[in-house]
Amino acid sequence: MMRPGPLRRLGPLDQDILRSLLTYTGGAPSFVVRNLLSLRIKHKFVLTTRFVTYRLKVLEEHRLVRRVPTSYKTMISWAVTDTGRERGKWR
């Protein structure tokens, strides 16, 4: 497994992803995060679940989010780690 490079700065979408996940204590599936973001962003660009999942995987490499187990085979749920909780706070 490759080591992730240094996370210099979170983009605005990454911060919104972390803030959306902070509202769910047990974790949230990718499509729920996408729905919350689409309500917040107000159609500035087309936001797909595939792109949100890609960004969540990047955040996972930097240990800001982690996968949590679900009862479904293909659904991935995500939760914020302690490091991500510090980075996703309102500023």
The 8 nearest C-alpha neighbors of each residue, nearest first, counted from 0:
[[1, 2, 3, 60, 4, 61, 59, 57],
 [2, 0, 3, 60, 4, 61, 57, 5],
 [1, 3, 4, 0, 60, 61, 5, 62],
 [4, 2, 60, 61, 1, 5, 6, 57],
 [3, 5, 6, 2, 61, 7, 60, 1],
 [4, 6, 7, 3, 61, 8, 2, 60],
 [7, 5, 8, 4, 61, 9, 3, 58],
 [8, 6, 5, 9, 4, 10, 61, 3],
 [7, 9, 6, 10, 5, 11, 13, 86],
 [8, 10, 13, 14, 11, 7, 6, 12],
 [9, 11, 13, 12, 8, 14, 15, 7],
 [10, 12, 14, 13, 15, 9, 16, 8],
 [11, 13, 15, 14, 10, 16, 9, 36],
 [14, 12, 16, 10, 15, 11, 9, 17],
 [13, 15, 17, 11, 16, 12, 87, 18],
 [14, 16, 12, 18, 13, 17, 19, 11],
 [17, 15, 13, 19, 14, 18, 12, 20],
 [16, 18, 14, 20, 87, 19, 15, 21],
 [17, 19, 15, 21, 20, 16, 87, 14],
 [20, 18, 16, 17, 21, 22, 15, 32],
 [19, 21, 17, 22, 18, 23, 16, 78],
 [20, 22, 18, 23, 19, 17, 79, 24],
 [21, 23, 20, 19, 24, 18, 26, 17],
 [24, 22, 21, 20, 26, 25, 27, 19],
 [23, 25, 26, 22, 21, 78, 20, 27],
 [26, 24, 23, 78, 27, 67, 77, 76],
 [27, 25, 78, 77, 23, 24, 76, 20],
 [26, 28, 76, 77, 31, 23, 20, 29],
 [29, 27, 76, 31, 30, 75, 77, 32],
 [28, 30, 32, 31, 52, 33, 76, 75],
 [29, 31, 33, 32, 28, 48, 34, 51],
 [32, 30, 34, 33, 28, 29, 35, 27],
 [31, 33, 35, 29, 30, 34, 36, 19],
 [32, 34, 30, 36, 31, 35, 48, 37],
 [35, 33, 31, 37, 36, 32, 30, 38],
 [36, 34, 32, 38, 33, 37, 31, 39],
 [35, 37, 39, 33, 38, 34, 40, 32],
 [36, 38, 34, 40, 39, 35, 41, 33],
 [39, 37, 35, 36, 41, 40, 34, 42],
 [38, 40, 36, 37, 41, 35, 15, 42],
 [39, 41, 37, 38, 42, 36, 43, 44],
 [42, 40, 38, 39, 43, 37, 44, 36],
 [43, 41, 44, 40, 45, 37, 46, 38],
 [42, 44, 41, 40, 45, 46, 37, 39],
 [45, 43, 42, 46, 40, 41, 37, 47],
 [44, 46, 47, 42, 43, 37, 50, 41],
 [47, 45, 44, 37, 48, 50, 33, 51],
 [48, 46, 49, 50, 45, 51, 33, 52],
 [47, 49, 51, 50, 30, 33, 52, 29],
 [48, 50, 52, 47, 51, 53, 46, 29],
 [49, 51, 53, 47, 52, 48, 54, 46],
 [52, 50, 48, 54, 53, 49, 55, 33],
 [53, 51, 55, 49, 50, 54, 29, 48],
 [52, 54, 50, 56, 51, 55, 49, 57],
 [53, 55, 57, 51, 56, 52, 58, 50],
 [56, 54, 52, 58, 57, 53, 59, 51],
 [55, 57, 59, 53, 58, 54, 52, 60],
 [58, 56, 54, 60, 59, 55, 53, 61],
 [57, 59, 55, 61, 56, 63, 60, 64],
 [60, 58, 62, 56, 64, 61, 57, 65],
 [61, 59, 57, 62, 58, 3, 56, 63],
 [60, 62, 58, 59, 63, 3, 57, 6],
 [63, 61, 59, 60, 64, 58, 65, 80],
 [62, 64, 83, 58, 80, 61, 82, 59],
 [65, 63, 79, 59, 80, 78, 62, 58],
 [66, 64, 78, 77, 59, 79, 67, 80],
 [65, 67, 77, 76, 78, 68, 75, 64],
 [66, 68, 76, 77, 65, 78, 69, 26],
 [69, 67, 66, 76, 70, 75, 71, 77],
 [70, 68, 71, 67, 76, 74, 75, 72],
 [69, 71, 72, 68, 74, 73, 75, 76],
 [72, 70, 69, 74, 73, 75, 68, 76],
 [71, 73, 74, 70, 69, 75, 68, 76],
 [74, 72, 71, 75, 69, 70, 76, 28],
 [75, 73, 71, 72, 76, 28, 69, 29],
 [76, 74, 28, 73, 29, 77, 66, 69],
 [77, 75, 28, 27, 67, 66, 26, 29],
 [76, 78, 66, 26, 27, 65, 67, 28],
 [79, 77, 26, 65, 64, 66, 20, 80],
 [78, 80, 64, 83, 84, 63, 65, 20],
 [81, 79, 83, 64, 63, 82, 84, 65],
 [82, 80, 84, 83, 85, 79, 63, 64],
 [81, 83, 85, 84, 80, 63, 86, 62],
 [84, 82, 63, 86, 80, 85, 81, 79],
 [83, 85, 81, 87, 82, 86, 80, 79],
 [84, 86, 83, 82, 87, 88, 81, 80],
 [87, 85, 83, 84, 88, 82, 14, 63],
 [88, 86, 17, 84, 14, 85, 18, 83],
 [89, 87, 86, 85, 90, 84, 18, 14],
 [90, 88, 87, 18, 86, 14, 85, 15],
 [89, 88, 87, 86, 14, 85, 18, 11]]
